[in-house]
Amino acid sequence: MKELASYVGAGAGLTAFFLFGFLHFSFLGGIMGINLAGALFGFPVNSGIFPRLIVSLSMLGGIVLSATMFTLAGTAAGRVVGEALDAVHAMTLWRGKAEKADKYAERRRFSRSRDTAEVKVMSMGAIYEASLVDISESGVGLVFSSAIAINQGDVVNCICPSKRDSARGSMKVAWTSNDGRTFRAGFHFN
């Protein structure tokens, strides 16, 4: 944004130069050229080739100096405006991300651990196999290979088999998510 604003500022500076600076600075350059020619060749300035050349080059120098000043001032002003717009844009993005982060902030009361285990979930007489992906003091997150018939608020029974012992218990469905490839669900322990 700041580069574009710099170019726009340079264009505005050149426009201002053509509107306000061209005639004025060519006039001022011409006056300086007449004074220089008068100092070198004496007053009144004659119409010889060298005094005319000095006056012409002074007028051209005034025009070039004026164009340079207007363009640089416009570019600097455009750059400052571009920096300000970038800062406002960055703040807007930051606020948007902060609001989004607040919206999707961590809502867990307990920290969770990543773990893997095979689990069987029983709901309305059907048994589903799932993989345990995380566990905390209050619940578990499971991934199923296909969508299952459970809804938020349903109570299901769970069996976690192990080599030594198996754990059994009932859980309440906290949330479900289906992305087309996997079916995920979160459960609260009862």
C-alpha positions as a printed Julia matrix, in Angstrom:
190×3 Matrix{Float64}:
   0.0     0.0     0.0
   2.81    2.41    0.84
   4.44    1.95   -2.59
   1.18    2.68   -4.36
   0.61    5.71   -2.14
   4.15    6.91   -2.98
   3.39    6.73   -6.7
   0.07    8.5    -6.23
   1.87   11.18   -4.18
   4.51   11.6    -6.9
   1.76   12.02   -9.5
  -0.01   14.57   -7.3
   3.31   16.4    -6.83
   3.89   16.58  -10.58
   0.33   17.8   -11.1
   0.85   20.5    -8.49
   4.13   21.41  -10.19
   2.43   21.92  -13.55
  -0.38   23.92  -11.95
   1.62   26.07   -9.53
   5.35   25.67  -10.04
   6.15   25.65  -13.74
   5.59   29.33  -14.55
   6.67   30.68  -11.17
   9.96   28.82  -11.0
  10.8    29.45  -14.67
  10.25   33.14  -13.93
  12.44   32.99  -10.79
  15.13   31.04  -12.68
  15.01   33.64  -15.46
  15.47   36.5   -12.94
  18.47   34.71  -11.42
  19.86   34.16  -14.95
  19.48   37.87  -15.79
  21.25   38.82  -12.55
  24.06   36.33  -13.26
  24.43   37.5   -16.88
  24.43   41.12  -15.67
  27.16   40.32  -13.14
  29.28   38.61  -15.8
  28.65   40.85  -18.84
  27.48   44.08  -17.23
  24.13   45.85  -17.02
  22.05   46.45  -19.07
  22.24   42.83  -20.29
  22.77   42.73  -24.04
  21.12   40.2   -26.35
  24.27   38.23  -27.16
  24.37   34.46  -27.32
  26.08   33.9   -23.94
  23.73   36.08  -21.86
  20.76   34.36  -23.55
  22.27   30.93  -22.87
  22.79   31.81  -19.18
  19.19   33.06  -18.82
  17.8    29.97  -20.62
  19.82   27.54  -18.51
  18.76   29.37  -15.34
  15.11   29.12  -16.35
  15.55   25.39  -17.1
  17.34   24.93  -13.75
  14.46   26.63  -11.93
  11.96   24.34  -13.68
  13.96   21.15  -12.92
  14.52   22.19   -9.3
  10.83   22.98   -8.89
   9.74   19.68  -10.47
  12.14   17.79   -8.21
  10.91   19.56   -5.07
   7.22   19.05   -5.88
   7.73   15.38   -6.83
   9.79   14.56   -3.74
   7.35   16.36   -1.46
   4.41   14.52   -3.06
   6.21   11.18   -2.8
   7.06   11.76    0.86
   3.5    12.8     1.66
   2.15    9.76   -0.2
   4.55    7.48    1.68
   3.42    8.9     5.03
  -0.23    8.41    4.07
   0.56    4.85    2.87
   2.31    4.02    6.16
  -0.69    5.36    8.09
  -3.11    3.31    5.96
  -0.96    0.19    6.44
  -0.96    0.78   10.2
  -4.74    1.18   10.25
  -5.12   -1.95    8.12
  -2.79   -3.92   10.39
  -4.7    -2.78   13.48
  -7.98   -3.78   11.84
  -6.59   -7.22   11.01
  -5.2    -7.58   14.53
  -8.55   -6.63   16.05
 -10.32   -9.05   13.72
  -7.94  -11.86   14.66
  -8.29  -11.01   18.35
 -12.08  -11.09   18.08
 -11.88  -14.34   16.15
  -9.48  -15.77   18.72
 -11.87  -14.77   21.5
 -14.7   -16.4    19.6
 -12.77  -19.66   19.23
 -10.88  -19.43   22.51
 -10.1   -22.51   24.47
 -13.2   -23.44   26.41
 -11.8   -26.41   28.29
 -11.64  -26.34   32.05
  -8.99  -29.07   32.2
  -5.82  -29.58   30.19
  -5.82  -32.6    27.97
  -3.27  -35.21   27.0
  -2.73  -36.7    23.59
  -3.01  -40.46   23.64
  -3.99  -43.27   21.32
  -6.13  -46.28   22.16
  -8.92  -48.26   20.57
 -12.33  -47.69   22.16
 -15.76  -49.22   21.66
 -18.8   -46.97   21.96
 -22.28  -48.41   22.41
 -25.26  -46.29   21.47
 -28.84  -47.53   21.06
 -27.76  -51.16   20.74
 -25.07  -50.51   18.1
 -21.34  -50.87   18.81
 -18.91  -48.48   17.09
 -15.13  -48.68   17.08
 -13.2   -45.46   17.55
  -9.71  -44.18   18.21
  -8.98  -42.14   21.31
  -7.12  -38.94   20.34
  -7.1   -37.01   23.6
  -8.22  -37.37   27.17
  -8.65  -35.04   30.14
 -10.13  -35.19   33.63
 -13.55  -34.31   32.27
 -13.79  -36.21   28.97
 -12.34  -37.68   25.81
 -12.07  -36.91   22.11
 -12.7   -39.81   19.73
 -12.33  -40.29   15.98
 -14.62  -42.72   14.17
 -13.94  -44.16   10.71
 -17.45  -43.25    9.56
 -20.39  -41.18   10.75
 -22.38  -42.66   13.62
 -25.89  -42.02   14.84
 -25.29  -39.86   17.9
 -26.32  -36.31   18.7
 -25.17  -33.7    21.16
 -26.57  -34.52   24.6
 -26.95  -38.28   24.0
 -25.57  -40.6    26.67
 -23.45  -43.51   25.4
 -21.56  -46.36   27.04
 -17.85  -46.78   26.45
 -15.5   -49.73   26.78
 -11.74  -49.14   26.73
 -10.12  -52.57   26.49
  -6.52  -53.04   27.62
  -4.19  -55.98   28.19
  -4.61  -55.92   31.97
  -8.11  -54.57   32.5
 -10.86  -52.77   30.65
 -12.54  -49.56   31.69
 -16.27  -49.06   31.3
 -18.38  -46.01   31.8
 -21.08  -43.77   30.44
 -20.38  -40.48   28.67
 -22.47  -37.6    27.39
 -21.9   -36.36   23.82
 -20.55  -32.77   24.01
 -20.02  -32.13   20.29
 -19.73  -33.86   16.92
 -17.89  -32.94   13.73
 -18.05  -34.59   10.31
 -15.66  -33.38    7.6
 -16.61  -36.09    5.08
 -13.54  -38.25    5.77
 -13.67  -38.71    9.52
 -16.28  -38.32   12.21
 -15.04  -36.76   15.44
 -16.87  -36.44   18.72
 -16.16  -35.09   22.17
 -17.59  -36.71   25.28
 -17.95  -35.63   28.93
 -17.6   -38.3    31.6
 -20.73  -38.86   33.69
